[in-house]
Structures are given as structure tokens and as C-alpha cells.
Amino acid sequence: MMNEEDKKIEDWLGRLQMQRDIDVDKNWKRLHGRIHREETKRRWLHIAYRAAAILLLPTLILSGYLYHRVDQLESLPIEQVELTTAYGVVSKVQLSDGSEVWLNSGSTLSYPKRFEGDKRTVFLSGEAYFHVSSDRAHRFEVQTSHGLVVSAYGTEFNVQAYEDETNIIATLANGHIEVEHTNTNQREDLQPGEQLVYTKSEGKMQTKEASLLAETAWREGKIMFRRTPMQEVVRQLSRHFNVDIQLQGKELYTYTYSATFTTETLTEILDLLEKTAPIRCEVIHPEPTANYAFSKKKVLIHALP
């Protein structure tokens, strides 16, 4: 039976054998590799911290500069854009809110590069068709002469507001619009297919049914007449071709005309008018004036006996 002394000797011999089995070189290499990896990791972290600190300062400076510039730009007055369409041409423009506007011959639209506040306001002289992007928080307003304002939140409508015309006309294609006269507080709401006529001389509003096809055909470069009085025919042709057309004889004001023109020239249209109505068209070509400018071409329409 093993006594206490023998047990101690056996335990000591076992530990000695364990020490002999240890691969010192292998363990040292493993420890050295771990120390090297930790040291490399600390070195790269130090470099990264320094790089971040170096880059942070320019970033903060740039951010401060950009913030200051944006604040400066927002405080500047908003630039107004003025678009004028030549005679015989239809222009199209997209506003900053996504709304689309078609501008008819001889018309001018003034609008801001970006809208601010609770209203989207533009100014029209002439004729334009508006496809307004829906925005219930910001009303869209078309301001014209004589204090007439056409407004909506998102819809499609046509406004005719030429300075030399006796009426201002608003025609609704879709949705809902409100027409208000700011000086007299008159206000009318229109439904699709309705048209409001404001008579400048009388300062009165009148609502009636409208032919949307005839009222908006100009967007596609067409001139459309549907039992249109000759006086209105002459007015539209004068503006489209930038000529002075005059009716010679009161009986001509009772004539009506129906036709659709697309690519026809003025000469071709006058020929067709002569073939379908008892009239004769006399063309007076422009002549040079004292300042070497040319007068506008004139067309006189006479009633045949």
C-alpha cells in the first residue's frame, strides 16, 4: 500500500513529465504572434483616430459654410421668370411644383423660380392652359389684369386674359376652380364644362356652358371654330398670324363660321373663307415707315353685294 511519501513522489514525477511535454518554442511563437496582432490592431486604431480627427475639422468647416450659404440663398428675393410666346407659337413650361402651363400666341406668363408661402401665384397676360399639381396646403392662383384671380388646389383650366380684349374668360376642364374679383368681392365657383366671362367695361361676371374642345384646341396648334361669329374669327386669326384684320360692313358681324385649321397659312384660310361665305378679302402688304420699320400686314374683309 502506497504511503504518503510515495504519493508525493509520484505527483512530482507527473508534473515533471508534463513540463517535458510542453513545446516552449511553439507556445512562444503563438504568444509572440498574438502580441504582434494586438500591437498592429492598436497601431491601426491610433492611425484611424488621428485620420478621423484630421478629416473632422474640414468637414465641420464645410458643413458650416454650406449651412451659411443655404441660409443666405433662402433669404435672397426669389427670382421672377417671364416667359413670352411669339405669335403663331404655343409654348409649354413646367413650374417648380410640377404644374404644367401651355402658353398661347402673344401671351406672357410671370412666375417665381420656386414657390414660397401658402400660395402658388403666377401672373398672366394673354391665354394659357393650366394643369395644376394637386396640393391642398398651397392654393394655386392665376392673377390677371383688372383684379380678376382664378384659383384652385389641383385641376385643369384655361384662362384668356389679353390686354386688348373686352373680356376675361376662364374655362374649367376638370375639377373645380374659383374666380374672384378682388376689387368688388364678386366670386363664382365653376364646374367642369363651365365658363366664366368677365366684362371689363361693366365689371360683371357671367357663367355659361362652354365647348372645351373649341376652347382648348389651340394647345395642339389648331384653330377651331364652331358656329363662331365672324368678329371672333377675325380676332383669333389676327392674333395667331399677327396681322390686322378688319371687317368692312355691319352685316359681316351676323355671319358665323365653322372650321378647323391646323397647318394652313393665312392666305389659304382667307381663300377658304371666300369660298364658304359671301365675302372678299383684300390684303394690304406692309410698307416701310419713316424710321425704316414696317407696318403690320392688314386684311380688309368686304361683304359681297
C-alpha positions as CSV (number, residue, x, y, z in Angstrom):
1,M,0.0,0.0,0.0
2,M,1.4,3.4,-1.1
3,N,2.3,5.7,1.8
4,E,2.1,9.4,1.9
5,E,5.7,9.9,0.8
6,D,5.3,7.8,-2.3
7,K,2.2,9.7,-3.4
8,K,4.2,13.0,-3.2
9,I,7.0,11.5,-5.3
10,E,4.5,10.2,-7.9
11,D,2.8,13.6,-8.1
12,W,6.1,15.3,-8.6
13,L,7.2,12.9,-11.3
14,G,3.8,13.5,-13.1
15,R,4.3,17.3,-13.1
16,L,7.9,16.9,-14.3
17,Q,6.6,14.8,-17.2
18,M,4.0,17.5,-18.1
19,Q,6.7,20.2,-18.2
20,R,8.8,18.0,-20.5
21,D,5.9,17.6,-22.9
22,I,5.4,21.4,-23.2
23,D,6.7,22.8,-26.6
24,V,8.2,26.0,-25.4
25,D,9.2,27.3,-28.9
26,K,5.7,26.6,-30.3
27,N,4.0,28.4,-27.4
28,W,6.4,31.3,-27.6
29,K,5.7,31.8,-31.3
30,R,2.0,31.6,-30.6
31,L,2.3,34.2,-27.8
32,H,4.5,36.4,-29.9
33,G,2.0,36.3,-32.8
34,R,-0.8,37.3,-30.5
35,I,1.2,40.2,-29.1
36,H,2.1,41.3,-32.6
37,R,-1.5,41.2,-33.8
38,E,-2.7,43.2,-30.8
39,E,0.1,45.7,-31.3
40,T,-0.8,46.1,-35.0
41,K,-4.5,46.5,-34.2
42,R,-3.7,49.2,-31.6
43,R,-1.4,51.0,-34.2
44,W,-4.1,51.0,-36.9
45,L,-6.8,52.2,-34.4
46,H,-4.5,55.0,-33.5
47,I,-4.0,56.0,-37.1
48,A,-7.7,55.8,-37.8
49,Y,-8.5,58.0,-34.8
50,R,-5.9,60.6,-36.0
51,A,-7.3,60.5,-39.5
52,A,-10.8,60.9,-38.3
53,A,-9.8,63.9,-36.2
54,I,-7.9,65.4,-39.2
55,L,-10.9,64.9,-41.5
56,L,-13.5,66.1,-39.0
57,L,-12.3,69.7,-38.9
58,P,-12.6,70.3,-42.7
59,T,-16.0,68.6,-42.6
60,L,-17.2,70.8,-39.8
61,I,-15.9,73.9,-41.7
62,L,-17.6,72.8,-45.0
63,S,-20.8,72.0,-43.2
64,G,-20.9,75.4,-41.5
65,Y,-20.1,77.1,-44.9
66,L,-22.9,75.2,-46.7
67,Y,-25.4,76.0,-43.9
68,H,-24.4,79.6,-44.1
69,R,-24.8,79.7,-47.9
70,V,-28.2,77.9,-47.9
71,D,-29.3,80.4,-45.2
72,Q,-28.1,83.3,-47.4
73,L,-29.8,81.9,-50.6
74,E,-33.1,81.4,-48.8
75,S,-33.0,85.0,-47.5
76,L,-32.5,86.3,-51.0
77,P,-35.5,87.6,-53.0
78,I,-37.0,84.8,-55.2
79,E,-36.2,85.4,-58.9
80,Q,-39.1,86.0,-61.1
81,V,-39.2,84.4,-64.6
82,E,-41.1,86.0,-67.5
83,L,-41.9,83.8,-70.5
84,T,-43.4,85.4,-73.6
85,T,-44.7,83.4,-76.6
86,A,-44.3,84.7,-80.1
87,Y,-47.2,85.0,-82.5
88,G,-48.3,81.7,-84.1
89,V,-46.4,79.7,-81.5
90,V,-47.5,77.6,-78.5
91,S,-45.0,77.2,-75.6
92,K,-45.0,74.8,-72.6
93,V,-43.3,75.3,-69.3
94,Q,-43.2,73.2,-66.0
95,L,-43.2,75.2,-62.8
96,S,-41.3,74.3,-59.7
97,D,-44.2,72.5,-58.1
98,G,-44.7,70.2,-61.1
99,S,-47.6,72.2,-62.6
100,E,-47.6,72.4,-66.4
101,V,-48.6,75.5,-68.4
102,W,-49.3,75.9,-72.1
103,L,-48.9,79.5,-73.3
104,N,-50.8,80.6,-76.4
105,S,-49.7,83.0,-79.1
106,G,-48.7,86.5,-78.0
107,S,-49.0,85.7,-74.3
108,T,-46.8,86.4,-71.2
109,L,-46.5,84.4,-68.0
110,S,-44.6,85.6,-65.0
111,Y,-43.8,83.2,-62.2
112,P,-41.2,82.6,-59.4
113,K,-38.4,80.1,-59.8
114,R,-39.7,78.5,-56.6
115,F,-42.9,79.0,-54.7
116,E,-42.9,80.1,-51.1
117,G,-45.7,80.7,-48.5
118,D,-49.2,79.3,-48.6
119,K,-49.9,80.3,-52.2
120,R,-48.5,79.5,-55.6
121,T,-49.0,82.7,-57.5
122,V,-48.4,83.4,-61.2
123,F,-49.3,86.4,-63.4
124,L,-50.9,86.0,-66.9
125,S,-51.3,88.4,-69.8
126,G,-52.8,86.5,-72.7
127,E,-54.0,83.0,-72.8
128,A,-52.8,79.9,-71.0
129,Y,-53.9,76.4,-70.2
130,F,-53.0,75.2,-66.7
131,H,-52.6,71.6,-65.4
132,V,-52.1,72.3,-61.7
133,S,-50.4,69.7,-59.5
134,S,-52.6,68.9,-56.5
135,D,-51.5,70.5,-53.2
136,R,-54.3,71.0,-50.6
137,A,-52.0,73.1,-48.4
138,H,-51.0,75.6,-51.1
139,R,-53.6,77.3,-53.3
140,F,-52.6,78.0,-56.9
141,E,-53.5,81.5,-58.1
142,V,-53.6,83.0,-61.6
143,Q,-53.7,86.7,-61.4
144,T,-54.8,88.8,-64.4
145,S,-55.5,92.4,-65.1
146,H,-58.5,94.2,-63.7
147,G,-58.1,92.4,-60.3
148,L,-59.5,89.0,-61.6
149,V,-58.0,85.9,-59.9
150,V,-58.5,82.3,-60.9
151,S,-57.5,79.8,-58.1
152,A,-57.6,76.1,-57.4
153,Y,-55.7,73.4,-55.5
154,G,-55.2,71.0,-58.3
155,T,-57.1,70.9,-61.6
156,E,-57.1,71.8,-65.3
157,F,-58.4,75.1,-66.7
158,N,-58.0,77.7,-69.4
159,V,-57.7,81.4,-68.9
160,Q,-57.9,84.0,-71.6
161,A,-56.9,87.5,-70.5
162,Y,-55.5,89.5,-73.3
163,E,-55.0,93.2,-72.5
164,D,-56.6,94.4,-75.7
165,E,-59.7,92.2,-75.3
166,T,-63.0,93.3,-73.8
167,N,-63.5,90.1,-71.7
168,I,-61.5,87.9,-69.5
169,I,-62.6,84.2,-69.8
170,A,-61.9,81.3,-67.5
171,T,-63.0,77.8,-68.7
172,L,-62.9,74.7,-66.4
173,A,-61.8,71.3,-67.9
174,N,-61.6,69.2,-64.8
175,G,-62.0,69.5,-61.0
176,H,-63.0,72.9,-59.5
177,I,-61.9,76.5,-59.7
178,E,-62.9,79.7,-58.0
179,V,-62.9,83.0,-59.9
180,E,-62.8,86.2,-57.7
181,H,-62.7,89.9,-58.5
182,T,-60.6,91.4,-55.7
183,N,-62.0,94.9,-56.1
184,T,-65.7,94.1,-55.9
185,N,-65.6,90.8,-53.9
186,Q,-67.6,89.1,-56.7
187,R,-66.9,85.3,-56.6
188,E,-68.0,82.3,-58.7
189,D,-67.3,78.6,-58.4
190,L,-67.2,76.7,-61.7
191,Q,-67.9,73.1,-62.5
192,P,-66.3,71.1,-65.4
193,G,-67.5,72.4,-68.8
194,E,-68.5,75.8,-67.4
195,Q,-67.0,79.1,-68.5
196,L,-66.9,82.4,-66.7
197,V,-66.9,85.6,-68.8
198,Y,-65.9,88.8,-67.0
199,T,-66.8,92.0,-68.9
200,K,-64.1,94.6,-68.2
201,S,-66.2,97.7,-69.1
202,E,-69.2,96.6,-66.9
203,G,-67.2,94.8,-64.2
204,K,-69.7,91.9,-64.3
205,M,-69.4,88.1,-64.3
206,Q,-71.5,85.7,-66.3
207,T,-71.3,81.9,-66.2
208,K,-72.3,79.7,-69.1
209,E,-71.7,76.3,-70.8
210,A,-68.6,76.1,-72.9
211,S,-67.2,73.9,-75.7
212,L,-64.0,72.5,-74.2
213,L,-62.8,71.2,-77.5
214,A,-63.0,74.5,-79.2
215,E,-61.7,76.5,-76.2
216,T,-58.5,74.4,-75.8
217,A,-57.8,73.3,-79.4
218,W,-55.0,75.9,-79.6
219,R,-52.8,73.7,-77.3
220,E,-52.3,71.4,-80.2
221,G,-51.7,74.2,-82.7
222,K,-55.2,74.1,-84.0
223,I,-57.6,77.0,-84.7
224,M,-61.2,75.7,-84.3
225,F,-64.4,77.5,-85.0
226,R,-67.9,76.1,-84.2
227,R,-70.6,78.5,-85.4
228,T,-68.3,81.2,-84.3
229,P,-69.3,84.8,-85.0
230,M,-67.1,86.4,-87.7
231,Q,-65.9,89.0,-85.3
232,E,-64.4,86.3,-83.1
233,V,-63.0,84.5,-86.2
234,V,-61.2,87.7,-87.2
235,R,-59.9,88.2,-83.6
236,Q,-58.3,84.8,-83.4
237,L,-56.8,84.9,-86.9
238,S,-55.4,88.4,-86.2
239,R,-53.6,87.2,-83.1
240,H,-52.4,83.9,-84.5
241,F,-50.8,85.4,-87.6
242,N,-50.0,88.8,-86.1
243,V,-52.0,90.7,-88.7
244,D,-54.6,93.5,-88.6
245,I,-57.9,92.1,-89.9
246,Q,-60.8,94.4,-90.2
247,L,-64.5,93.8,-91.1
248,Q,-65.9,96.3,-93.6
249,G,-69.6,96.3,-93.2
250,K,-72.0,95.8,-90.3
251,E,-73.7,92.8,-92.0
252,L,-70.5,90.8,-91.5
253,Y,-71.0,90.8,-87.8
254,T,-74.0,88.5,-88.2
255,Y,-72.0,85.8,-90.1
256,T,-71.0,82.6,-88.2
257,Y,-68.3,80.2,-89.3
258,S,-67.4,76.5,-88.6
259,A,-64.0,75.0,-89.5
260,T,-60.8,73.6,-88.0
261,F,-57.3,74.7,-89.2
262,T,-54.0,73.1,-88.4
263,T,-51.2,73.8,-90.8
264,E,-52.9,76.2,-93.2
265,T,-51.3,79.6,-93.9
266,L,-53.2,82.8,-93.6
267,T,-53.6,83.0,-97.4
268,E,-55.1,79.5,-97.5
269,I,-57.6,80.3,-94.7
270,L,-58.7,83.5,-96.4
271,D,-59.3,81.6,-99.6
272,L,-61.4,79.1,-97.8
273,L,-63.4,81.9,-96.1
274,E,-64.1,83.5,-99.5
275,K,-65.4,80.1,-100.9
276,T,-67.7,79.5,-97.9
277,A,-69.1,82.9,-97.3
278,P,-70.2,85.9,-99.4
279,I,-67.1,87.9,-98.7
280,R,-64.0,89.3,-100.4
281,C,-60.6,89.6,-98.7
282,E,-58.3,92.4,-99.6
283,V,-54.7,92.1,-98.4
284,I,-52.6,95.3,-97.9
285,H,-49.0,94.5,-97.6
286,P,-46.8,96.3,-95.0
287,E,-44.9,99.4,-96.1
288,P,-41.8,100.9,-94.6
289,T,-42.3,103.8,-92.2
290,A,-40.2,106.9,-91.6
291,N,-38.0,105.1,-89.1
292,Y,-37.4,102.2,-91.5
293,A,-39.7,99.9,-89.6
294,F,-42.6,98.1,-91.3
295,S,-46.3,98.4,-90.6
296,K,-48.3,95.4,-89.8
297,K,-49.9,93.5,-92.6
298,K,-53.6,94.4,-93.0
299,V,-56.5,92.4,-94.3
300,L,-59.9,94.1,-95.1
301,I,-62.9,91.8,-95.4
302,H,-65.7,93.1,-97.5
303,A,-69.3,91.8,-97.8
304,L,-70.2,90.9,-101.4
305,P,-73.4,92.6,-102.7
